[in-house]
Amino acid sequence: MVWIHGGGFQFGTGSDNALDGTSLAKKGVVVVTLNYRLGVFGHLSRPDLDAESGGHKSGMYGIQDQIAALRWVKASISGFGGDPNVTVFGESAGAHAIGLLMASPLATGLFQKAIGESGAFWESEHGEMKPYADAQAMGVVLGNQFNATTIDKLREVPALQLETATNWTFATDPGLTNYSPVVDGYVLPENPFVRFMHGRQNDVPLLAGWNSDEGLAFFGRALPHQTVQAFTDAATKEFGAANLPMFLQAYPAGSPDEAARSAQALIGDQVIKYQTWGWATQQQKTGRSPVYVYHFEQSSPYNAIATHATDVQYVFGNLPAKGGVSAGSQDLAVSDTMQTYWTNFARAGDPNGAGLPQWPRYAGAGSQTMRIGAVIQAGAEEGTARFQFLDRFRVDGVIGVSQP
């Protein structure tokens, strides 16, 4: 099982203590974590970098690092007691990366199963990934900023200066302002959703899902919601006046509190949930491999809100005390069950096994998913009507924010 860490393609590390694979490995798997280039070092694109690439383009070095790591695992993992029956798994940007790897011909044959936690394709509330021409222009502007008009001059700039000049904060949207994955024509021949829509993806079993309160982590990027009027005005501008009645059915705003809750739900959907759902639904439609979908809703004194990334500690079985609160018996039971599901899937492409609640195969939009919380059981898919509203704005596989 090869873990790809999250962090918006801007930060994070595979050596984080929270990602220690000791507990998970006790379930009978070999766990590998990796690092890959981030931010400007992982996704700088410029014409002069293209010229020296031998036709391989520029701007996807971070994803190419992951591909190189997977090649190493395939060739070398037997020396560590494993076999090349590889499952890639990751959360947030790590899940985004796995969606990109499933869409990349360069990754064909390097993994046999995929697990995506809270992420899929690198889209945002602003639509698809930035055009390649825009990424190239951004790279040229960066060079000009340092009076480095050639790539050789830019390489003379200390790494810390480059990192500082392109600094990122959690409230920032990497899809809009920072160095992040692009459709380069080499690693990604076309928009990844389009690859899935036409059945051109690497077709492997997929287990994917999202958390109840994803939007809490991204609330600073939500539509204005201080008043009902502010929220409806912003929604009208973004989705079109003709779509407002349908929007308000999906994201009601009968009071300021309800508008705030809907704003939080919307940003969580746009950044995480909707595209994870799109990943699952497209793989179910055009792939031949099984798909399994979950909804993580575990809430306890230890984990008060199932917000973005809180599932990771349960998957890895690393549940240290937080703020003086220790994981309870129910938290430990959820963790053990998730680890068993995840490792069963890694071995056989099916999370089910003896003593576990039955996890049904995903049958498409609105079908049964596994609800993981105080009670672990199959149940109705969360958010279907909201996702279908957002899906109306996808044309030929590409999502935008203008009126359809």
C-alpha positions, 0 to 999 in steps of 0.5 A: 500500500503506497500512501500519497500525502495531502497538502494542496500540492503545496506542503506536507511530507510522507514522514509525518508521524501521523502517517507511521504505517506500523499499525496498518502493517499489522493487518498484513500489508507493506506500507510505503510512504513517499515524498514528492516535489511541491509548490513551485518546485513541483509545478513550475512550467515555462517555455524554456523548461519545455525546450529542455524536456525532450518533448515531455513538457514541464509543470508536472514534476511532483506527479512524475516523482510519484510515478518514479516512486511507483516504478521503484516499488514495482521493481523493488518491493519484493526485497521488503517482503511485499509484492507488486500487487500495489494499492495507491491510497491518499487523502486530499491532494494525495487523493487528487494525485491518485485521480490524476495517476488513474488518468495518466498513461505514464502510470499504466500498470504501476498500481492495481487498486486505488483508494481516494479519501476526500479528493479526486481531480484537481478542480476547485470552486473556480472550475477546471485546472488552469490552462497550460498557457496560463501556467507557462505565463505564471512561470515567466512572470516568476522569472521576471520577478527575480530578474531571471529571464532564463531558466539558468538565471532562475536556478541561481535563485536560492530555493528559500527565496523561491518558496517564500515568493510563492508562499501559500496559506490554507485559506488560499486556493492552489487551483487559482493562485499557486503552482499546482497540477496542469493538463500538460499534454504529456503526464496528462493528455487531457482533462482527467474527468474527460479521460474518465468520461470516455473510458480512457482511465487506468481501469482499476478497482476504486474505493473512494469517499468523503467526510461529513463536514469537509467544508469547515476547513475551507470556510474562508473561501465560501460565498458571502453568507452574513445575510440571506441576501448576501448569499443569494446575491452571490449565488445568483452571480455564480450560478445564474438567476435562472438556476437560483430556485434549484440552487436554493433547493440544494442549498437552502437559505431561509435564515442567516444560520441556514445560509451559513450552513449552506455556504459551508456545504457548498464550498465543501462540495466544490472543493472536495465532495462533488469531484470525489463523487464524480470520480466514483460515478464516472468510474462506475459508468465507464470502467469495468472494475468495482467501485466502493464508496464511503461516507466518514461521519465519525464523531466522538469526544475525541473527534468532535467533527468529521471534517477534512483529514480527520479520517486519516488518523483512523486509517493509520491507527494513530490516535494519540490524545488531543487536548487531553482527550484520549481516543475512546473504545468506539474510536478504536473500533472504527479505526480497526474496522477501517483498517480491515476494510482498507487492507482487504481491498488492497489484497483483493479489490473488495473491502468485505470480509468475515465479521464486517458489515457488508459493503455493497458495490457502488451502483451509481448516483444515489445508490448505497454507500458505507456509512462509517461512524458510531454505526457502520452500515450501508446507507443512502448516499449523502449529498446526491441532490447537491452534486447533481445540481453542480453537475449541471455546470459541466459541459463536455466533461469540463466544469465551469462556474457560469450559467449552463 
